[in-house]
């Protein structure tokens, strides 16, 4: 699906599909196929977790270090909530967290970043699980 942001002066998600997103900033577009953190203030770094099950409290402490007002957490192909203990660093700094599947997180990030909010999106990139019987 192709997305058109309202503002082009922030890092935006230009498109997405299973296992990838298209990022754009200052007229440059790039396809990303790994878990990533992006922010409306220009933050961008690999988020070293290939699956939801790889997450630890340190992943969320890394997000808190960016000091956003809100974290949009894309949990992969389906909605899954991290254990509350993992969120301590965010709670200690009174940083909000919204959890949704990664594709919904892409749409939400663009809206909030386009409004000028200090937001980061932590996106787990995973492809849809194979259906039963497929090789």
WOBELVEN-V203925 format. One record per backbone hydrogen bond with DSSP energy under -0.5 kcal/mol. CO is the residue of the C=O (numbers start at 1). NH is the residue of the N-H. E is the energy in kcal/mol with one decimal. If there is no record, write none. Layout:
BEGIN
{{CO:NH:E} {CO:NH:E}}
END
This chain:
BEGIN
{{1:16:-1.6} {3:5:-0.5} {8:26:-0.7} {12:14:-0.7} {12:24:-2.7} {14:3:-2.9} {15:22:-3.2} {17:20:-2.1} {20:17:-2.1} {21:23:-0.6} {21:32:-3.3} {22:14:-3.1} {22:15:-1.0} {23:30:-2.5} {24:12:-3.0} {25:28:-1.8} {28:25:-2.0} {30:23:-3.3} {32:21:-2.1} {35:47:-2.0} {36:123:-3.0} {37:45:-2.0} {38:121:-3.0} {39:42:-1.7} {43:39:-2.2} {45:37:-2.7} {46:48:-0.7} {47:49:-2.4} {51:54:-1.8} {52:55:-1.7} {56:59:-0.7} {56:60:-0.9} {57:61:-2.0} {58:62:-2.1} {59:63:-1.0} {60:64:-2.0} {61:65:-1.6} {62:66:-0.5} {63:66:-1.3} {64:67:-1.7} {69:96:-1.7} {70:120:-1.9} {71:73:-0.7} {71:98:-2.6} {72:74:-0.7} {72:122:-2.7} {73:75:-0.8} {73:100:-2.4} {74:124:-2.4} {76:102:-2.6} {83:86:-1.7} {83:87:-0.5} {84:87:-1.4} {85:88:-1.0} {87:91:-2.6} {88:92:-2.9} {89:93:-1.0} {90:95:-2.7} {91:94:-1.4} {94:96:-0.5} {96:71:-2.4} {98:73:-3.2} {100:75:-2.5} {101:105:-2.3} {102:106:-1.9} {103:107:-1.5} {104:108:-2.5} {105:109:-2.7} {106:110:-1.9} {107:111:-1.7} {108:112:-2.4} {109:113:-3.2} {110:114:-2.2} {111:115:-1.1} {112:117:-2.2} {113:116:-1.6} {117:119:-1.3} {118:69:-2.7} {118:70:-1.2} {119:40:-2.6} {120:72:-3.0} {120:122:-0.5} {121:38:-2.2} {121:123:-0.7} {122:74:-3.0} {122:124:-0.5} {123:36:-1.8} {123:125:-0.6} {124:126:-0.7} {126:19:-0.8} {131:134:-1.9}}
END
